Structures are given as C-alpha cells and as structure tokens.
C-alpha cells in the first residue's frame, strides 16, 4: 500500500517518525510531507532514512 504521511508542527511529529518506521517495516511505501513547523521537531533526513523515500515539503 502507498501511504502519504503529512507531518505538521507539534509534539506528535515524534510519533509520526515511529509510525513511518512501523509502516515501512510492514511493507508499505511511505512518503512524507513535512511543513516548516514540523521541521522544528524532526528533520527531513530522519524521515527519509526511516522510509527510504525522499521527504517533501518546504524546509528552511
């Protein structure tokens, strides 16, 4: 299954990384979209490393 995971600013961004990892481990293709506010909590590199897919969004 292909999944698009949107991550915004908030403490739940940390849980989103764990969710992305779990979904990827279960064989799903996960792509993440990260807002600037979300990038204050978690880096695009972390999400790309966990999913094996590029992280999209506007990061400063």
C-alpha positions as CSV (number, residue, x, y, z in Angstrom):
1,X,0.0,0.0,0.0
2,X,1.2,3.5,-0.8
3,X,0.8,6.0,2.1
4,X,1.3,9.7,2.2
5,X,2.1,10.9,5.8
6,X,1.7,14.6,6.4
7,X,3.6,16.0,9.4
8,X,3.0,19.4,10.9
9,X,4.3,21.3,13.9
10,X,3.5,19.6,17.2
11,X,4.9,17.1,19.6
12,X,3.1,14.4,17.6
13,X,5.8,14.8,14.9
14,X,8.0,12.5,17.0
15,X,5.3,9.8,16.9
16,X,5.0,10.2,13.2
17,X,8.6,9.1,12.8
18,X,7.8,5.9,14.7
19,X,4.6,5.4,12.6
20,X,6.6,5.8,9.4
21,X,9.1,3.3,10.5
22,X,6.5,0.7,11.5
23,X,4.5,1.1,8.3
24,X,7.7,0.7,6.2
25,X,8.7,-2.4,8.2
26,X,5.3,-3.9,7.3
27,X,6.0,-3.5,3.6
28,X,4.2,-0.2,2.8
29,X,5.6,2.5,0.7
30,X,5.6,5.7,2.9
31,X,6.2,9.2,1.6
32,X,6.3,12.1,4.0
33,X,5.3,15.7,3.6
34,X,6.8,18.0,6.2
35,X,5.9,21.5,7.0
36,X,8.3,24.2,8.2
37,X,6.8,23.9,11.6
38,X,7.2,20.2,11.6
39,X,10.8,20.5,10.6
40,X,11.4,22.2,14.0
41,X,10.6,18.9,15.7
42,X,12.0,16.3,13.3
43,X,14.4,16.5,10.3
44,X,13.6,15.5,6.7
45,X,16.8,13.4,6.8
46,X,15.3,11.3,9.7
47,X,12.1,10.6,7.8
48,X,13.9,9.8,4.6
49,X,16.2,7.4,6.4
50,X,13.3,5.6,8.1
51,X,11.2,5.3,4.9
52,X,13.8,5.0,2.2
53,X,11.9,7.7,0.3
54,X,12.5,11.4,-0.1
55,X,10.8,13.8,2.3
56,X,8.8,16.5,0.6
57,X,7.9,20.0,1.8
58,X,9.3,23.4,2.4
59,X,12.1,23.4,4.9
60,X,14.3,26.4,5.7
